[in-house]
Amino acid sequence: MATMTFYCVKCHAKKDVDEKDWTRTTMKNGRPAAKAKCPDCGTGMYRILPKDT
């Protein structure tokens, strides 16, 4: 199973999130991103993905 590393601003730490727990989204400017919730505090986390994914 693939994992992706996000940064939680509230916890000030990097978190590994499993593929089943994050979703791909598109930001307003058209860039792809990944969206997840912090497993510890529940804060929303985003990660900008490369344009070719």
mmCIF file as Biopython writes it, N, C-alpha, C and O atoms, coordinates in Angstrom:
data_model
#
loop_
_atom_site.group_PDB
_atom_site.id
_atom_site.type_symbol
_atom_site.label_atom_id
_atom_site.label_alt_id
_atom_site.label_comp_id
_atom_site.label_asym_id
_atom_site.label_entity_id
_atom_site.label_seq_id
_atom_site.pdbx_PDB_ins_code
_atom_site.Cartn_x
_atom_site.Cartn_y
_atom_site.Cartn_z
_atom_site.occupancy
_atom_site.B_iso_or_equiv
_atom_site.auth_seq_id
_atom_site.auth_asym_id
_atom_site.pdbx_PDB_model_num
ATOM 1   N N  . MET A ? 1  ? 0.843  -1.180 0.000   1.0 0.0 1  A 1 
ATOM 2   C CA . MET A ? 1  ? 0.000  0.000  0.000   1.0 0.0 1  A 1 
ATOM 3   C C  . MET A ? 1  ? 0.888  1.244  0.000   1.0 0.0 1  A 1 
ATOM 4   O O  . MET A ? 1  ? 1.880  1.306  0.727   1.0 0.0 1  A 1 
ATOM 5   N N  . ALA A ? 2  ? 0.533  2.210  -0.802  1.0 0.0 2  A 1 
ATOM 6   C CA . ALA A ? 2  ? 1.325  3.426  -0.922  1.0 0.0 2  A 1 
ATOM 7   C C  . ALA A ? 2  ? 0.979  4.408  0.193   1.0 0.0 2  A 1 
ATOM 8   O O  . ALA A ? 2  ? -0.177 4.514  0.605   1.0 0.0 2  A 1 
ATOM 9   N N  . THR A ? 3  ? 1.980  5.112  0.668   1.0 0.0 3  A 1 
ATOM 10  C CA . THR A ? 3  ? 1.767  6.159  1.656   1.0 0.0 3  A 1 
ATOM 11  C C  . THR A ? 3  ? 2.305  7.467  1.110   1.0 0.0 3  A 1 
ATOM 12  O O  . THR A ? 3  ? 3.179  7.481  0.243   1.0 0.0 3  A 1 
ATOM 13  N N  . MET A ? 4  ? 1.776  8.563  1.623   1.0 0.0 4  A 1 
ATOM 14  C CA . MET A ? 4  ? 2.233  9.881  1.229   1.0 0.0 4  A 1 
ATOM 15  C C  . MET A ? 4  ? 2.511  10.662 2.508   1.0 0.0 4  A 1 
ATOM 16  O O  . MET A ? 4  ? 1.780  10.528 3.490   1.0 0.0 4  A 1 
ATOM 17  N N  . THR A ? 5  ? 3.545  11.465 2.501   1.0 0.0 5  A 1 
ATOM 18  C CA . THR A ? 5  ? 3.907  12.247 3.670   1.0 0.0 5  A 1 
ATOM 19  C C  . THR A ? 5  ? 3.305  13.642 3.553   1.0 0.0 5  A 1 
ATOM 20  O O  . THR A ? 5  ? 3.513  14.337 2.559   1.0 0.0 5  A 1 
ATOM 21  N N  . PHE A ? 6  ? 2.562  14.040 4.571   1.0 0.0 6  A 1 
ATOM 22  C CA . PHE A ? 6  ? 1.966  15.363 4.676   1.0 0.0 6  A 1 
ATOM 23  C C  . PHE A ? 6  ? 2.597  16.073 5.864   1.0 0.0 6  A 1 
ATOM 24  O O  . PHE A ? 6  ? 3.207  15.430 6.718   1.0 0.0 6  A 1 
ATOM 25  N N  . TYR A ? 7  ? 2.455  17.399 5.927   1.0 0.0 7  A 1 
ATOM 26  C CA . TYR A ? 7  ? 2.937  18.163 7.070   1.0 0.0 7  A 1 
ATOM 27  C C  . TYR A ? 7  ? 1.733  18.757 7.784   1.0 0.0 7  A 1 
ATOM 28  O O  . TYR A ? 7  ? 0.938  19.471 7.174   1.0 0.0 7  A 1 
ATOM 29  N N  . CYS A ? 8  ? 1.595  18.467 9.072   1.0 0.0 8  A 1 
ATOM 30  C CA . CYS A ? 8  ? 0.507  19.016 9.868   1.0 0.0 8  A 1 
ATOM 31  C C  . CYS A ? 8  ? 0.981  20.315 10.506  1.0 0.0 8  A 1 
ATOM 32  O O  . CYS A ? 8  ? 1.955  20.316 11.259  1.0 0.0 8  A 1 
ATOM 33  N N  . VAL A ? 9  ? 0.306  21.415 10.214  1.0 0.0 9  A 1 
ATOM 34  C CA . VAL A ? 9  ? 0.695  22.719 10.731  1.0 0.0 9  A 1 
ATOM 35  C C  . VAL A ? 9  ? 0.397  22.815 12.229  1.0 0.0 9  A 1 
ATOM 36  O O  . VAL A ? 9  ? 1.118  23.490 12.964  1.0 0.0 9  A 1 
ATOM 37  N N  . LYS A ? 10 ? -0.638 22.158 12.668  1.0 0.0 10 A 1 
ATOM 38  C CA . LYS A ? 10 ? -1.013 22.219 14.081  1.0 0.0 10 A 1 
ATOM 39  C C  . LYS A ? 10 ? -0.058 21.391 14.955  1.0 0.0 10 A 1 
ATOM 40  O O  . LYS A ? 10 ? 0.341  21.847 16.027  1.0 0.0 10 A 1 
ATOM 41  N N  . CYS A ? 11 ? 0.308  20.194 14.515  1.0 0.0 11 A 1 
ATOM 42  C CA . CYS A ? 11 ? 1.225  19.327 15.272  1.0 0.0 11 A 1 
ATOM 43  C C  . CYS A ? 11 ? 2.693  19.677 15.040  1.0 0.0 11 A 1 
ATOM 44  O O  . CYS A ? 11 ? 3.553  19.260 15.815  1.0 0.0 11 A 1 
ATOM 45  N N  . HIS A ? 12 ? 2.991  20.437 13.986  1.0 0.0 12 A 1 
ATOM 46  C CA . HIS A ? 12 ? 4.358  20.772 13.590  1.0 0.0 12 A 1 
ATOM 47  C C  . HIS A ? 12 ? 5.187  19.515 13.345  1.0 0.0 12 A 1 
ATOM 48  O O  . HIS A ? 12 ? 6.331  19.417 13.788  1.0 0.0 12 A 1 
ATOM 49  N N  . ALA A ? 13 ? 4.593  18.548 12.629  1.0 0.0 13 A 1 
ATOM 50  C CA . ALA A ? 13 ? 5.290  17.295 12.358  1.0 0.0 13 A 1 
ATOM 51  C C  . ALA A ? 13 ? 4.839  16.722 11.020  1.0 0.0 13 A 1 
ATOM 52  O O  . ALA A ? 13 ? 3.737  16.995 10.544  1.0 0.0 13 A 1 
ATOM 53  N N  . LYS A ? 14 ? 5.724  15.918 10.426  1.0 0.0 14 A 1 
ATOM 54  C CA . LYS A ? 14 ? 5.375  15.204 9.203   1.0 0.0 14 A 1 
ATOM 55  C C  . LYS A ? 14 ? 4.612  13.945 9.572   1.0 0.0 14 A 1 
ATOM 56  O O  . LYS A ? 14 ? 4.952  13.268 10.542  1.0 0.0 14 A 1 
ATOM 57  N N  . LYS A ? 15 ? 3.571  13.627 8.792   1.0 0.0 15 A 1 
ATOM 58  C CA . LYS A ? 15 ? 2.739  12.458 9.054   1.0 0.0 15 A 1 
ATOM 59  C C  . LYS A ? 15 ? 2.642  11.622 7.782   1.0 0.0 15 A 1 
ATOM 60  O O  . LYS A ? 15 ? 2.443  12.160 6.692   1.0 0.0 15 A 1 
ATOM 61  N N  . ASP A ? 16 ? 2.782  10.322 7.922   1.0 0.0 16 A 1 
ATOM 62  C CA . ASP A ? 16 ? 2.576  9.403  6.814   1.0 0.0 16 A 1 
ATOM 63  C C  . ASP A ? 16 ? 1.118  8.974  6.812   1.0 0.0 16 A 1 
ATOM 64  O O  . ASP A ? 16 ? 0.589  8.529  7.831   1.0 0.0 16 A 1 
ATOM 65  N N  . VAL A ? 17 ? 0.469  9.113  5.652   1.0 0.0 17 A 1 
ATOM 66  C CA . VAL A ? 17 ? -0.942 8.787  5.520   1.0 0.0 17 A 1 
ATOM 67  C C  . VAL A ? 17 ? -1.082 7.726  4.438   1.0 0.0 17 A 1 
ATOM 68  O O  . VAL A ? 17 ? -0.522 7.876  3.352   1.0 0.0 17 A 1 
ATOM 69  N N  . ASP A ? 18 ? -1.826 6.650  4.718   1.0 0.0 18 A 1 
ATOM 70  C CA . ASP A ? 18 ? -2.052 5.582  3.755   1.0 0.0 18 A 1 
ATOM 71  C C  . ASP A ? 18 ? -2.888 6.078  2.586   1.0 0.0 18 A 1 
ATOM 72  O O  . ASP A ? 18 ? -3.622 7.059  2.706   1.0 0.0 18 A 1 
ATOM 73  N N  . GLU A ? 19 ? -2.771 5.395  1.461   1.0 0.0 19 A 1 
ATOM 74  C CA . GLU A ? 19 ? -3.456 5.792  0.236   1.0 0.0 19 A 1 
ATOM 75  C C  . GLU A ? 19 ? -4.977 5.805  0.396   1.0 0.0 19 A 1 
ATOM 76  O O  . GLU A ? 19 ? -5.655 6.619  -0.231  1.0 0.0 19 A 1 
ATOM 77  N N  . LYS A ? 20 ? -5.509 4.930  1.215   1.0 0.0 20 A 1 
ATOM 78  C CA . LYS A ? 20 ? -6.963 4.878  1.390   1.0 0.0 20 A 1 
ATOM 79  C C  . LYS A ? 20 ? -7.489 6.059  2.204   1.0 0.0 20 A 1 
ATOM 80  O O  . LYS A ? 20 ? -8.697 6.293  2.225   1.0 0.0 20 A 1 
ATOM 81  N N  . ASP A ? 21 ? -6.606 6.813  2.878   1.0 0.0 21 A 1 
ATOM 82  C CA . ASP A ? 21 ? -7.023 7.908  3.743   1.0 0.0 21 A 1 
ATOM 83  C C  . ASP A ? 21 ? -6.828 9.295  3.134   1.0 0.0 21 A 1 
ATOM 84  O O  . ASP A ? 21 ? -7.169 10.289 3.776   1.0 0.0 21 A 1 
ATOM 85  N N  . TRP A ? 22 ? -6.300 9.392  1.933   1.0 0.0 22 A 1 
ATOM 86  C CA . TRP A ? 22 ? -6.183 10.698 1.279   1.0 0.0 22 A 1 
ATOM 87  C C  . TRP A ? 22 ? -6.833 10.649 -0.098  1.0 0.0 22 A 1 
ATOM 88  O O  . TRP A ? 22 ? -6.982 9.583  -0.695  1.0 0.0 22 A 1 
ATOM 89  N N  . THR A ? 23 ? -7.217 11.824 -0.588  1.0 0.0 23 A 1 
ATOM 90  C CA . THR A ? 23 ? -7.886 11.919 -1.887  1.0 0.0 23 A 1 
ATOM 91  C C  . THR A ? 23 ? -7.181 12.955 -2.753  1.0 0.0 23 A 1 
ATOM 92  O O  . THR A ? 23 ? -6.593 13.914 -2.254  1.0 0.0 23 A 1 
ATOM 93  N N  . ARG A ? 24 ? -7.256 12.738 -4.056  1.0 0.0 24 A 1 
ATOM 94  C CA . ARG A ? 24 ? -6.709 13.709 -5.014  1.0 0.0 24 A 1 
ATOM 95  C C  . ARG A ? 24 ? -7.764 14.787 -5.263  1.0 0.0 24 A 1 
ATOM 96  O O  . ARG A ? 24 ? -8.948 14.490 -5.424  1.0 0.0 24 A 1 
ATOM 97  N N  . THR A ? 25 ? -7.315 16.039 -5.291  1.0 0.0 25 A 1 
ATOM 98  C CA . THR A ? 25 ? -8.193 17.163 -5.581  1.0 0.0 25 A 1 
ATOM 99  C C  . THR A ? 25 ? -7.480 18.098 -6.542  1.0 0.0 25 A 1 
ATOM 100 O O  . THR A ? 25 ? -6.299 17.916 -6.838  1.0 0.0 25 A 1 
ATOM 101 N N  . THR A ? 26 ? -8.193 19.087 -7.023  1.0 0.0 26 A 1 
ATOM 102 C CA . THR A ? 26 ? -7.618 20.117 -7.879  1.0 0.0 26 A 1 
ATOM 103 C C  . THR A ? 26 ? -7.843 21.466 -7.210  1.0 0.0 26 A 1 
ATOM 104 O O  . THR A ? 26 ? -8.965 21.795 -6.826  1.0 0.0 26 A 1 
ATOM 105 N N  . MET A ? 27 ? -6.782 22.242 -7.073  1.0 0.0 27 A 1 
ATOM 106 C CA . MET A ? 27 ? -6.900 23.558 -6.454  1.0 0.0 27 A 1 
ATOM 107 C C  . MET A ? 27 ? -7.519 24.536 -7.446  1.0 0.0 27 A 1 
ATOM 108 O O  . MET A ? 27 ? -7.669 24.211 -8.624  1.0 0.0 27 A 1 
ATOM 109 N N  . LYS A ? 28 ? -7.879 25.729 -6.982  1.0 0.0 28 A 1 
ATOM 110 C CA . LYS A ? 28 ? -8.531 26.727 -7.823  1.0 0.0 28 A 1 
ATOM 111 C C  . LYS A ? 28 ? -7.693 27.122 -9.035  1.0 0.0 28 A 1 
ATOM 112 O O  . LYS A ? 28 ? -8.243 27.459 -10.084 1.0 0.0 28 A 1 
ATOM 113 N N  . ASN A ? 29 ? -6.377 27.082 -8.901  1.0 0.0 29 A 1 
ATOM 114 C CA . ASN A ? 29 ? -5.510 27.473 -10.013 1.0 0.0 29 A 1 
ATOM 115 C C  . ASN A ? 29 ? -5.229 26.320 -10.976 1.0 0.0 29 A 1 
ATOM 116 O O  . ASN A ? 29 ? -4.458 26.479 -11.923 1.0 0.0 29 A 1 
ATOM 117 N N  . GLY A ? 30 ? -5.849 25.160 -10.744 1.0 0.0 30 A 1 
ATOM 118 C CA . GLY A ? 30 ? -5.703 24.034 -11.648 1.0 0.0 30 A 1 
ATOM 119 C C  . GLY A ? 30 ? -4.618 23.043 -11.271 1.0 0.0 30 A 1 
ATOM 120 O O  . GLY A ? 30 ? -4.489 22.006 -11.922 1.0 0.0 30 A 1 
ATOM 121 N N  . ARG A ? 31 ? -3.840 23.327 -10.249 1.0 0.0 31 A 1 
ATOM 122 C CA . ARG A ? 31 ? -2.778 22.412 -9.831  1.0 0.0 31 A 1 
ATOM 123 C C  . ARG A ? 31 ? -3.365 21.222 -9.094  1.0 0.0 31 A 1 
ATOM 124 O O  . ARG A ? 31 ? -4.305 21.383 -8.317  1.0 0.0 31 A 1 
ATOM 125 N N  . PRO A ? 32 ? -2.830 20.031 -9.323  1.0 0.0 32 A 1 
ATOM 126 C CA . PRO A ? 32 ? -3.297 18.857 -8.569  1.0 0.0 32 A 1 
ATOM 127 C C  . PRO A ? 32 ? -2.758 18.900 -7.139  1.0 0.0 32 A 1 
ATOM 128 O O  . PRO A ? 32 ? -1.662 19.399 -6.886  1.0 0.0 32 A 1 
ATOM 129 N N  . ALA A ? 33 ? -3.551 18.367 -6.218  1.0 0.0 33 A 1 
ATOM 130 C CA . ALA A ? 33 ? -3.154 18.330 -4.811  1.0 0.0 33 A 1 
ATOM 131 C C  . ALA A ? 33 ? -3.725 17.079 -4.171  1.0 0.0 33 A 1 
ATOM 132 O O  . ALA A ? 33 ? -4.593 16.417 -4.740  1.0 0.0 33 A 1 
ATOM 133 N N  . ALA A ? 34 ? -3.235 16.763 -2.992  1.0 0.0 34 A 1 
ATOM 134 C CA . ALA A ? 34 ? -3.761 15.655 -2.204  1.0 0.0 34 A 1 
ATOM 135 C C  . ALA A ? 34 ? -4.269 16.234 -0.894  1.0 0.0 34 A 1 
ATOM 136 O O  . ALA A ? 34 ? -3.669 17.154 -0.338  1.0 0.0 34 A 1 
ATOM 137 N N  . LYS A ? 35 ? -5.373 15.694 -0.407  1.0 0.0 35 A 1 
ATOM 138 C CA . LYS A ? 35 ? -6.028 16.199 0.792   1.0 0.0 35 A 1 
ATOM 139 C C  . LYS A ? 35 ? -6.197 15.049 1.778   1.0 0.0 35 A 1 
ATOM 140 O O  . LYS A ? 35 ? -6.604 13.951 1.400   1.0 0.0 35 A 1 
ATOM 141 N N  . ALA A ? 36 ? -5.881 15.313 3.048   1.0 0.0 36 A 1 
ATOM 142 C CA . ALA A ? 36 ? -6.008 14.288 4.088   1.0 0.0 36 A 1 
ATOM 143 C C  . ALA A ? 36 ? -6.294 14.953 5.424   1.0 0.0 36 A 1 
ATOM 144 O O  . ALA A ? 36 ? -6.215 16.174 5.554   1.0 0.0 36 A 1 
ATOM 145 N N  . LYS A ? 37 ? -6.623 14.140 6.408   1.0 0.0 37 A 1 
ATOM 146 C CA . LYS A ? 37 ? -6.793 14.626 7.777   1.0 0.0 37 A 1 
ATOM 147 C C  . LYS A ? 37 ? -5.678 14.051 8.627   1.0 0.0 37 A 1 
ATOM 148 O O  . LYS A ? 37 ? -5.276 12.902 8.442   1.0 0.0 37 A 1 
ATOM 149 N N  . CYS A ? 38 ? -5.176 14.849 9.561   1.0 0.0 38 A 1 
ATOM 150 C CA . CYS A ? 38 ? -4.130 14.407 10.468  1.0 0.0 38 A 1 
ATOM 151 C C  . CYS A ? 38 ? -4.671 13.276 11.337  1.0 0.0 38 A 1 
ATOM 152 O O  . CYS A ? 38 ? -5.738 13.413 11.934  1.0 0.0 38 A 1 
ATOM 153 N N  . PRO A ? 39 ? -3.944 12.158 11.413  1.0 0.0 39 A 1 
ATOM 154 C CA . PRO A ? 39 ? -4.420 11.041 12.231  1.0 0.0 39 A 1 
ATOM 155 C C  . PRO A ? 39 ? -4.433 11.343 13.729  1.0 0.0 39 A 1 
ATOM 156 O O  . PRO A ? 39 ? -5.127 10.658 14.480  1.0 0.0 39 A 1 
ATOM 157 N N  . ASP A ? 40 ? -3.681 12.353 14.185  1.0 0.0 40 A 1 
ATOM 158 C CA . ASP A ? 40 ? -3.611 12.673 15.610  1.0 0.0 40 A 1 
ATOM 159 C C  . ASP A ? 40 ? -4.604 13.756 16.033  1.0 0.0 40 A 1 
ATOM 160 O O  . ASP A ? 40 ? -5.332 13.582 17.010  1.0 0.0 40 A 1 
ATOM 161 N N  . CYS A ? 41 ? -4.638 14.882 15.293  1.0 0.0 41 A 1 
ATOM 162 C CA . CYS A ? 41 ? -5.471 16.009 15.734  1.0 0.0 41 A 1 
ATOM 163 C C  . CYS A ? 41 ? -6.678 16.270 14.841  1.0 0.0 41 A 1 
ATOM 164 O O  . CYS A ? 41 ? -7.572 17.019 15.235  1.0 0.0 41 A 1 
ATOM 165 N N  . GLY A ? 42 ? -6.732 15.676 13.649  1.0 0.0 42 A 1 
ATOM 166 C CA . GLY A ? 42 ? -7.885 15.846 12.769  1.0 0.0 42 A 1 
ATOM 167 C C  . GLY A ? 42 ? -7.853 17.087 11.893  1.0 0.0 42 A 1 
ATOM 168 O O  . GLY A ? 42 ? -8.830 17.368 11.198  1.0 0.0 42 A 1 
ATOM 169 N N  . THR A ? 43 ? -6.771 17.828 11.906  1.0 0.0 43 A 1 
ATOM 170 C CA . THR A ? 43 ? -6.635 19.018 11.076  1.0 0.0 43 A 1 
ATOM 171 C C  . THR A ? 43 ? -6.484 18.623 9.608   1.0 0.0 43 A 1 
ATOM 172 O O  . THR A ? 43 ? -5.829 17.628 9.296   1.0 0.0 43 A 1 
ATOM 173 N N  . GLY A ? 44 ? -7.084 19.394 8.714   1.0 0.0 44 A 1 
ATOM 174 C CA . GLY A ? 44 ? -6.951 19.137 7.290   1.0 0.0 44 A 1 
ATOM 175 C C  . GLY A ? 44 ? -5.541 19.431 6.819   1.0 0.0 44 A 1 
ATOM 176 O O  . GLY A ? 44 ? -4.960 20.455 7.179   1.0 0.0 44 A 1 
ATOM 177 N N  . MET A ? 45 ? -4.984 18.527 6.007   1.0 0.0 45 A 1 
ATOM 178 C CA . MET A ? 45 ? -3.635 18.695 5.477   1.0 0.0 45 A 1 
ATOM 179 C C  . MET A ? 45 ? -3.698 18.620 3.954   1.0 0.0 45 A 1 
ATOM 180 O O  . MET A ? 45 ? -4.467 17.837 3.397   1.0 0.0 45 A 1 
ATOM 181 N N  . TYR A ? 46 ? -2.894 19.430 3.290   1.0 0.0 46 A 1 
ATOM 182 C CA . TYR A ? 46 ? -2.821 19.432 1.838   1.0 0.0 46 A 1 
ATOM 183 C C  . TYR A ? 46 ? -1.378 19.255 1.409   1.0 0.0 46 A 1 
ATOM 184 O O  . TYR A ? 46 ? -0.443 19.638 2.111   1.0 0.0 46 A 1 
ATOM 185 N N  . ARG A ? 47 ? -1.224 18.660 0.228   1.0 0.0 47 A 1 
ATOM 186 C CA . ARG A ? 47 ? 0.092  18.544 -0.373  1.0 0.0 47 A 1 
ATOM 187 C C  . ARG A ? 47 ? -0.062 18.807 -1.859  1.0 0.0 47 A 1 
ATOM 188 O O  . ARG A ? 47 ? -0.898 18.188 -2.517  1.0 0.0 47 A 1 
ATOM 189 N N  . ILE A ? 48 ? 0.740  19.725 -2.394  1.0 0.0 48 A 1 
ATOM 190 C CA . ILE A ? 48 ? 0.702  20.035 -3.815  1.0 0.0 48 A 1 
ATOM 191 C C  . ILE A ? 48 ? 1.470  18.960 -4.560  1.0 0.0 48 A 1 
ATOM 192 O O  . ILE A ? 48 ? 2.595  18.621 -4.192  1.0 0.0 48 A 1 
ATOM 193 N N  . LEU A ? 49 ? 0.861  18.425 -5.606  1.0 0.0 49 A 1 
ATOM 194 C CA . LEU A ? 49 ? 1.462  17.357 -6.394  1.0 0.0 49 A 1 
ATOM 195 C C  . LEU A ? 49 ? 2.066  17.926 -7.673  1.0 0.0 49 A 1 
ATOM 196 O O  . LEU A ? 49 ? 1.713  19.033 -8.080  1.0 0.0 49 A 1 
ATOM 197 N N  . PRO A ? 50 ? 2.970  17.187 -8.311  1.0 0.0 50 A 1 
ATOM 198 C CA . PRO A ? 50 ? 3.524  17.637 -9.604  1.0 0.0 50 A 1 
ATOM 199 C C  . PRO A ? 50 ? 2.423  17.738 -10.655 1.0 0.0 50 A 1 
ATOM 200 O O  . PRO A ? 50 ? 1.414  17.038 -10.576 1.0 0.0 50 A 1 
ATOM 201 N N  . LYS A ? 51 ? 2.622  18.608 -11.633 1.0 0.0 51 A 1 
ATOM 202 C CA . LYS A ? 51 ? 1.610  18.837 -12.663 1.0 0.0 51 A 1 
ATOM 203 C C  . LYS A ? 51 ? 1.350  17.621 -13.524 1.0 0.0 51 A 1 
ATOM 204 O O  . LYS A ? 51 ? 0.253  17.496 -14.068 1.0 0.0 51 A 1 
ATOM 205 N N  . ASP A ? 52 ? 2.296  16.724 -13.674 1.0 0.0 52 A 1 
ATOM 206 C CA . ASP A ? 52 ? 2.138  15.593 -14.581 1.0 0.0 52 A 1 
ATOM 207 C C  . ASP A ? 52 ? 1.487  14.374 -13.937 1.0 0.0 52 A 1 
ATOM 208 O O  . ASP A ? 52 ? 1.487  13.304 -14.545 1.0 0.0 52 A 1 
ATOM 209 N N  . THR A ? 53 ? 0.928  14.491 -12.722 1.0 0.0 53 A 1 
ATOM 210 C CA . THR A ? 53 ? 0.273  13.342 -12.090 1.0 0.0 53 A 1 
ATOM 211 C C  . THR A ? 53 ? -1.220 13.414 -12.247 1.0 0.0 53 A 1 
ATOM 212 O O  . THR A ? 53 ? -1.934 12.529 -11.777 1.0 0.0 53 A 1 
#
